Amino acid sequence: MTKSLAKMLDSIRDDFDELEEPEFAGFAHCACETTALLRYAANFMSCVDSAQEEAASFTRWLAHNRARFNLNDELFSQPEMSHRRNAPTGTVGRRRWKGLRDAVMLQLEQPTPEGVVASGLAAVSAALGFDELDAALFGIIFRYGHDNTMERLFDLISQARKRPNSLRRFTDNFAILTNMPQQEVARRFRPDALMCASGAIRIDEDGDIHMSGRVRNLIFNCGETGEDMRSQLLGAPVATKLPWEAFRHLGRESELARDMLGRALADGERGVHILLYGPPGTGKTEFSAALAEALGFKLHVVGEADGNGGEPSRGERLSDLLLAQRVNGGEQALYLFDEAEDLFRGSYRDREPDPKIFIHRLLETAKVPMIWAANDIHAFTPAVLRRMSLCIEVKLPETPRRAELWQELAANEGVVLDAATAGELARLIPSAPSVARTALRAARLTDGRAETARLVARGMAKAIGHGQMPTPEAAPGEELYDPALSRADMDLPALVARLARPGAPRAVSLLLSGPPGTGKSAFARHLAEAMGLGVLHKRGSDIFGSFVGETERNIAAAFAEARESQKFLIFDEVDSLLAGRGRAVRNWEVSQVNEMLTWMESHPQPFACTTNLPEGLDAASLRRFLIRVNFDHLAPAQSLRLFRNVFGMEPPERLARLDRLTPADFTRLSRRLAVLGETPSEHRLVALLETEMEAREGKPRGIGFARHG
């Protein structure tokens, strides 16, 4: 804090200039504010001798404002009392100095009703627990920003004293205007002192004082309306959109959060915090509101807007957070700080204070339990995470649970939704419960049809995905997979029986390679089901990130999620993640392969990787797979059997000559015919299968020479 006082004061002035509030203009000339200025003047005259240079400057300031202070013109009629701006610097006689002081004190004896500013300052100071000196210093900072007369008084002290640029000069002015010891005043501006620790003011590394628009508005609003600061600061509580039962998929951890917060609120326990983290759209805010309602308390979002309702800076969010924890009175409540990682990333504005020193202290001493919601857990340091009482990863519920939610929410909205349609919606639109609720509400407000809910939900899911629909999940039983109908270089039914037997090792890694459509992913899902495990399916779009290191983090997160949830992890088209490092041209191409290899070696759960191009995989990765299975096109006997199973007809002999068919060809054709409502003959079906095959792999070339005529 070694910048000039002028720069510091300019910062305060700039803060107030940004605030477009015409009502401030009238404050300066109300009787109560005039009395406050006279009190500062009296304190100045008690600290400064008439022979000092400041006395002459002060006298000119007093003369310039004599009408406002109701001072007699005769007090300033002598030449040495000239109030002309260019008058030579001189001294003020002791007798005249005493006369001026007596006149000021006489005015202070006049009764003055409390004004809006004084009332607001008193309300905010009381709510923050300020003592008399803190409140006086706080008032000077506020008035400097909106009263030109106060600004000139403060500035003339600085200019007249001609002190070096230091904190002593900074605190000297406040000491003079409050008539308090300079050392005691300096102590009140320390980072751990109440004014800074409460968020009422911020002092940056240059020594500039900042008072946010939020604090200034609080002073004005509390003074004008008489409403307490807590109500003004926190605003309306968050409305609950979803019932507590909608978050059953979070399991025991959600119950722990409820019980912990309930006990902390009942016992007045300090420093209790719940961290909710996970991708956007998983329902962290909705869960917070449902949690508060389950406990019977209000939930307030802290730091959501600045004093004018706009986007807050990091400093303003921090100020709101500190203020909310400091205010006294009001009913018990929970606080939610959304997008909490913003406090720990790079500064939004130059020279803002590092929030971690305040956050660490707040996490340990906060009197109101807090819920912190974040999309990126990597923004939090271990020091912060250690101070959290409970950390919960908020994920989308599994498909069966989402289907139940669709039906439960439909019943609440009065929309008819059968189980089959609910299951289809849950599978096709893997989104947060809030999307389902919004879609069903839209259906209730229109025609009450499930199809309307589907249309709205699809539109929302596409918008949330920035124009891309989420990948639908496979329908239960959609593919009744039979490993005997996949052609592989290993006995698949025997492999499944071996890996799914009781007591079989779980740390199993499989590489499933072969042409598209040969059943690699379907076999992996079948194996997971046989082993009694859920499936965690990851595609390239789930893993690849736009920023350096993001792909590696996503790889680690996928393995960690599979380990924690005890699921069978499937990486589709893994050749994009395990490409040969010898052909890499960028550092990140090597680092993502290294990340995959590291996790593959240590993962305790079964996982499978599928690829169409095994020859492109890194050589070291091939050694990491315990089991390698190569899939191929269907054998003639398998094609004949699939034809009977899928179409319910006896296949023509010509089918056996189609040697590049895959199970996917039969599945796609069956679906297309169902959509079109067609029932072609067996010969037509073979012709269509041949078309499917050629569309996928191209028309086969004959052997020998072709005759051209």
PyMOL commands that set and color helices and strands:
alter all, ss='L'
color gray80, all
select helices_A, chain A and resi 5-17+24-27+31-47+53-64+66-69+73-76+79-81+94-108+116-127+132-146+148-161+167-178+182-187+194-197+213-225+229-234+244-250+252-267+284-295+314-326+340-343+356-365+377-379+382-385+399-413+419-428+433-445+450-464+483-485+492-500+520-530+540-543+550-565+574-576+581-583+587-602+614-616+619-624+636-647+653-657+663-676+682-697
alter helices_A, ss='H'
color red, helices_A
select strands_A, chain A and resi 202-203+209-210+273-277+298-301+333-337+370-374+390-393+487-488+509-513+534-538+567-571+607-611+627-632
alter strands_A, ss='S'
color yellow, strands_A
deselect
rebuild
show_as cartoon
